[in-house]
Amino acid sequence: MRDKFVSQLDTLNDNLTSMCNLCQQAIENSVKALFVCADNNQKYEEIAQLVYDTDREIDDFEREIEGLCIRLLLQQQPVATDLRRISSALKMISDLERIGDQASDITELSEYIRSCSMEYKLHLKEMSRVVIRMVKKSISSYINHDINEAYAVIEMDNEVDALFDEVKSELISIITDEEADAELCIDLLMVSKYFERIADHAENIAEWVEYSITGFHRKDK
């Protein structure tokens, strides 16, 4: 019975890793969509379709992992650390699913944004790099039971918040120009907000890793 339980936990870890990899791909491709040349519509459409297809795969993984977690809880009746790991996984897949949705949202906005000047998108690229690392490290911390890696993710959220503030400041300075494209500025702000939200989801995942290891969730302290 224990061997079957361990095998199911391995499957859970594998599926979570795959789901995280898909989230990483979705973010990376949504960033590519932002930086595709405005006159390269075919390339943009190919990248955008990849993001939307990946988002659907992420949704499928959420349902599959949710079903596996429920079966583990009902059939194996885990206790202590095992129970916390499974219940944490149930929370984490919700955050991962939202990451996929927000990558799609960024891609939808990118069709217009990609025509704007590169100088107004530099911090978005920086934000995306940090966010991708956070998502990757948050799941790695779960798979490897690495609480220090989880703490590192939580700290990285401050870096994303600082970059978000930079983007806001930049946009404020741009929009004061009478010739500024207000709609473009709003779209850029929305994209930066989506990146900031993705970072929050990665931080949530890291906090659930902390709970799965220690039994305490920092928001309850």
Solvent accessible surface area in square Angstrom, and as a share of the most:
residue,aa,sasa,rsa
1,M,173,0.77
2,R,138,0.50
3,D,121,0.63
4,K,113,0.48
5,F,9,0.04
6,V,64,0.37
7,S,62,0.40
8,Q,29,0.13
9,L,22,0.11
10,D,75,0.39
11,T,62,0.36
12,L,0,0.00
13,N,26,0.13
14,D,92,0.48
15,N,19,0.10
16,L,0,0.00
17,T,52,0.30
18,S,43,0.28
19,M,0,0.00
20,C,4,0.02
21,N,68,0.35
22,L,19,0.09
23,C,0,0.00
24,Q,33,0.15
25,Q,84,0.37
26,A,0,0.00
27,I,0,0.00
28,E,62,0.28
29,N,20,0.10
30,S,0,0.00
31,V,15,0.09
32,K,115,0.49
33,A,0,0.00
34,L,0,0.00
35,F,37,0.15
36,V,16,0.09
37,C,88,0.53
38,A,50,0.38
39,D,130,0.67
40,N,65,0.34
41,N,80,0.41
42,Q,130,0.58
43,K,97,0.41
44,Y,12,0.04
45,E,108,0.48
46,E,88,0.40
47,I,11,0.05
48,A,7,0.05
49,Q,87,0.39
50,L,95,0.47
51,V,0,0.00
52,Y,61,0.23
53,D,53,0.27
54,T,9,0.05
55,D,20,0.10
56,R,133,0.49
57,E,82,0.37
58,I,0,0.00
59,D,34,0.17
60,D,75,0.39
61,F,44,0.19
62,E,43,0.19
63,R,147,0.54
64,E,97,0.44
65,I,0,0.00
66,E,77,0.35
67,G,25,0.24
68,L,10,0.05
69,C,0,0.00
70,I,80,0.40
71,R,112,0.41
72,L,0,0.00
73,L,49,0.25
74,L,129,0.64
75,Q,107,0.48
76,Q,32,0.14
77,Q,137,0.61
78,P,16,0.10
79,V,111,0.64
80,A,65,0.51
81,T,64,0.37
82,D,28,0.14
83,L,75,0.37
84,R,51,0.19
85,R,14,0.05
86,I,0,0.00
87,S,35,0.22
88,S,0,0.00
89,A,0,0.00
90,L,49,0.24
91,K,104,0.44
92,M,0,0.00
93,I,4,0.02
94,S,58,0.38
95,D,14,0.07
96,L,0,0.00
97,E,30,0.13
98,R,91,0.33
99,I,0,0.00
100,G,0,0.00
101,D,31,0.16
102,Q,4,0.02
103,A,0,0.00
104,S,10,0.07
105,D,40,0.21
106,I,0,0.00
107,T,0,0.00
108,E,110,0.49
109,L,41,0.21
110,S,0,0.00
111,E,108,0.48
112,Y,92,0.35
113,I,0,0.00
114,R,19,0.07
115,S,69,0.45
116,C,19,0.12
117,S,52,0.34
118,M,103,0.46
119,E,104,0.47
120,Y,64,0.24
121,K,5,0.02
122,L,95,0.47
123,H,42,0.19
124,L,2,0.01
125,K,71,0.30
126,E,73,0.33
127,M,0,0.00
128,S,3,0.02
129,R,132,0.48
130,V,7,0.04
131,V,0,0.00
132,I,26,0.13
133,R,112,0.41
134,M,0,0.00
135,V,0,0.00
136,K,115,0.49
137,K,58,0.25
138,S,0,0.00
139,I,5,0.02
140,S,32,0.21
141,S,0,0.00
142,Y,1,0.00
143,I,49,0.25
144,N,95,0.49
145,H,100,0.45
146,D,50,0.26
147,I,40,0.20
148,N,112,0.57
149,E,34,0.15
150,A,0,0.00
151,Y,77,0.29
152,A,38,0.30
153,V,0,0.00
154,I,17,0.09
155,E,113,0.51
156,M,27,0.12
157,D,11,0.06
158,N,95,0.49
159,E,79,0.35
160,V,0,0.00
161,D,50,0.26
162,A,54,0.42
163,L,11,0.06
164,F,24,0.10
165,D,74,0.38
166,E,78,0.35
167,V,3,0.02
168,K,75,0.32
169,S,71,0.46
170,E,41,0.18
171,L,12,0.06
172,I,114,0.58
173,S,74,0.48
174,I,27,0.14
175,I,81,0.41
176,T,102,0.60
177,D,81,0.42
178,E,176,0.79
179,E,159,0.71
180,A,28,0.22
181,D,58,0.30
182,A,53,0.41
183,E,109,0.49
184,L,22,0.11
185,C,6,0.04
186,I,100,0.51
187,D,20,0.10
188,L,2,0.01
189,L,67,0.34
190,M,70,0.31
191,V,0,0.00
192,S,0,0.00
193,K,65,0.27
194,Y,26,0.10
195,F,0,0.00
196,E,21,0.09
197,R,96,0.35
198,I,0,0.00
199,A,0,0.00
200,D,47,0.24
201,H,29,0.13
202,A,0,0.00
203,E,35,0.16
204,N,46,0.23
205,I,0,0.00
206,A,0,0.00
207,E,6,0.03
208,W,54,0.19
209,V,1,0.00
210,E,4,0.02
211,Y,54,0.20
212,S,1,0.01
213,I,55,0.28
214,T,56,0.32
215,G,27,0.26
216,F,134,0.56
217,H,19,0.09
218,R,89,0.33
219,K,138,0.58
220,D,120,0.62
221,K,159,0.67
